[in-house]
Amino acid sequence: MTEDKTICPHCGQKMKKWRTPDFSTWTAEYFYVCFNDDCLYFVRGWSYMEKTMKSGCSYRYRYDPDTGYCGPIPVWSRDALKSSILED
């Protein structure tokens, strides 16, 4: 059985399809992003970024279906990026 990369490994919730910005350097038309505001990856990101980068931001977990890359996408607020969620 193959691993479902659209499930966040940090909180177990299904990630949402998110439209990448026009004219970005990303090749994918969309990513899967965890928009669970209670996900520990997102929650702990605020203090980690403040402590290590002196920055008031966090990150959400993402999966790029074109490249297979999984990792952070930066956010500057709880609502950042949510306007580009693609509803199924």
C-alpha positions in Angstrom: 0.0 0.0 0.0 1.3 3.5 -0.8 1.4 6.4 1.5 -1.2 9.1 1.0 0.9 12.3 0.8 -2.3 14.4 1.0 -2.6 13.6 4.7 -0.6 15.8 7.0 1.9 13.6 8.9 1.9 16.1 11.8 -1.9 16.1 12.6 -3.4 13.4 10.4 -5.9 15.7 8.6 -6.5 15.7 4.9 -4.7 18.7 3.3 -6.5 21.1 1.1 -5.7 21.8 -2.5 -4.2 25.2 -2.8 -3.6 27.2 -6.0 -0.1 28.3 -6.5 0.3 32.0 -7.5 0.4 33.1 -11.1 3.9 33.8 -12.3 5.6 31.8 -9.5 8.6 29.7 -10.1 6.7 26.6 -8.9 5.8 24.2 -11.7 2.7 22.7 -10.1 -0.7 24.4 -10.6 -1.6 23.5 -7.0 -0.1 22.1 -3.8 -1.7 20.2 -1.0 -1.4 22.3 2.2 -2.4 21.6 5.8 -4.7 24.4 6.9 -5.5 22.9 10.3 -4.8 25.8 12.7 -4.3 23.3 15.5 -1.6 21.3 13.6 1.5 21.2 15.8 3.7 21.9 12.8 2.0 25.2 12.3 1.5 26.0 16.0 5.2 25.3 16.9 6.4 27.2 13.9 5.6 30.6 15.4 8.0 30.2 18.3 10.6 28.4 16.2 10.8 31.2 13.7 10.8 33.8 16.4 13.6 32.1 18.3 15.8 31.1 15.3 15.1 33.9 12.7 13.6 36.7 14.9 10.7 36.7 12.6 6.9 36.9 13.4 5.9 34.1 11.0 5.2 30.4 10.8 4.8 27.7 8.2 2.3 25.1 7.1 3.1 21.6 5.8 2.8 21.2 2.1 3.1 18.6 -0.6 4.0 19.4 -4.2 2.4 16.7 -6.5 4.7 17.7 -9.4 8.0 17.2 -7.7 7.0 15.0 -4.7 8.5 17.6 -2.3 7.1 17.8 1.2 8.0 20.6 3.6 7.2 24.0 4.8 5.4 26.9 3.1 5.8 30.2 5.0 2.8 32.1 6.4 2.6 35.5 8.1 -0.8 35.0 9.7 -3.4 32.3 10.5 -5.4 33.4 7.4 -2.5 33.8 5.0 -2.9 31.7 1.8 -6.4 30.6 2.7 -8.0 32.7 -0.1 -6.4 30.4 -2.7 -7.9 27.2 -1.4 -9.5 25.2 -4.2 -12.7 23.6 -3.0 -13.2 20.1 -4.4 
